[in-house]
Amino acid sequence: SQKGYDLWLQYNKITDAQLQKNYLNKIQGIKILGNSPTLNVSAEEMQTAWKSFFGKELPEKNSGENILVLGKMDQLPQQLQKNLKSDFENINSEGYIIKEVKFEGNNTILITGKSHIGVLYGSFRLLREMQLHNKLSNLDIYDSSKIQKRVLNHWDNLDRTVERGYAGFSIWDWHLLPDLIKPEYTNYARANASIGINGTVLTNVNANSLVLTEEYIKKVKALAEVFRPYGIQVYLTARFSSPIENGGLETADPLNEEVRQWWKDKADQIYAEIPDFGGFLVKANSEGQPGPNNYGRSHVDGANMLAEAVAPHGGIIMWRAFVYSEHDPEDRAKQAYSEFVPFDGEFADNVLLQVKNGAIDFQPREPFHPLFGAMPNTPLMMEFQITQEYLGFATHLVFLPKLFEETLEEDTYVNGENSTVAKVIDGTLSNKKLTGMAGVANIGNERNWTGHPFGQANWYGFGRLAWDPYMDSGDIAEEWLKMTFTNNEEFVEPMKEMMLESRETVVKYMTPLGLHHIMRTGHHYGPGPWVSNLSRPEWNPVYYHKADSAGVGFDRTSSGSNALEQYADPIAEKYSSPETTPEKYLLWFHHLPWDYEMKNGKTLWYNMASKYQEGVEEVEDMTETWNNMEQYVDEERFEKVSMLLQIQLKEAKWWRDACLLYFQQFSNMEMPEFIPEPA
Ligand code: GCU
């Protein structure tokens, strides 16, 4: 079955007679203006969809009534270009217009844009309208992405293992590249283009400098050629010490002339093969990776050296802000801010600082990273994690766009009210020219790409939010469900609700009330709040929950690490007292006694227990909801999700029992009556 492999591009047969009539009346043929690989892809996609929707081809026609015309602005007849002048003013270079117009005197649906990629995005948009069963009437749609660099980060190693990857091995078959081109590469590009993703970093942030050798550049080039018609640029991770490992130099000091020249030559070499190469993603001086600090130089020195090497070719550098050190006594949550804020405004124009959504590490819930809003003169790129490192791998059903949305909607208050994280990211808050969003991919060589069938929704949702960070996660869930399974409301409604609640559910049974990083290390699967023996203190869960007989939680107020000082006043003030801290962040910012009285009049201990219990009960509800869906879903996907939900249920109980039994030693309070005896 291709059901899982085809992702959200199922193009289910249109069986409703009215709809079918509407579609087939409105579009009776197709005409392509001009010629390019991207236009060919657009035309092919229409044919694929038509065969699947209607069991027939969409005939090519040169003229006539009710044809679909695809072509970019400068291919349109002069008069039409003039008529559409104000429409074109509404879109950017990747945007599209879908509009009913007169073309050579005939009623026509036109898909156009300023570039062929715009036309491709518009084609996918029209097909989405049809997948969602929207009628085609008085079409007048235009849209442009709000963020420029919409990029997947693959943490894929050259031996095909994937760091924090749970969907098999890497889809990049380095061994057989460049000679063997797998159909998966095309389908990967097609899926990404359908949601507007326009870049992919092929390799792990914990980088191997081998990928910068001539042999590998040829392999990368082969992938770039497959992706190009789909508007997807390739990027690589650059290991900072490559000039030593690959170039035979004695240093990688960013101020050394030979080193600078080496990177320039390297960039020239890559661009000679891949003229639209995107640039480099760099993890430097973080978790043991080499970087400019090794030579007494700063992050700015390192980033700007690389920026200079790719600038003549139009490339960019995505420099990661995920730095913290075990030698630094400062709260890990504060270190990136302390390190980077002093450099605001010093990075070259083609550098994006890539910041994780939260200050620790991709937890089920974290307050937004204090760097957002704190560097008005530096373009900040959002980094979300699509792969579920801390959220039950590819085993638990968790709809992440809900998490992404929560971060994007948070108010930083840096320019007064309504200074949301989304506005930092799309550049509108301080007029930034370069913008980006990265998602750590959950893709592997599993036949359904992501392992868990619902993991596909997180890839989909990331793409949609990278295109428009103001999108509603409910709309994303609904689109995805309809396109991936069925439009039947009896399926869509309950499933949408279940997806939207799934994120809060995982927070409840793993890390309620602001608890964080209490997973078993270093795999981060399952509970491990008791772990305290790792070499680096800030890798131990006990560092984060700080449970003792006096209470639980991390004091980040002025009596503790004072991480709160890194936020704008309204937040710093509000969160300084537990009474005014949102309950969801309570133990992130406060160490509170076990009998602390919460809003509902019950103790902290009681509330913690009831959250864990609710989490378990909600997974029970999920299994029930899913069981009622059998008639709407193919057997293969139904069975797989059923089995995974059973594992999730078992593990939600494991989390509840392990955490409550562990914390009870400190609370010394009775287990509330609603907690069952551990099996
Ligand atoms: C996490 C993750 C690592 C990864 C790192 C990073 O710590 O566990 O595997 O390398 O993030 O984002 O660089």
Residues whose N, C-alpha, C, O or C-beta is under 5 A from the ligand:
A	BS01	GCU	V205
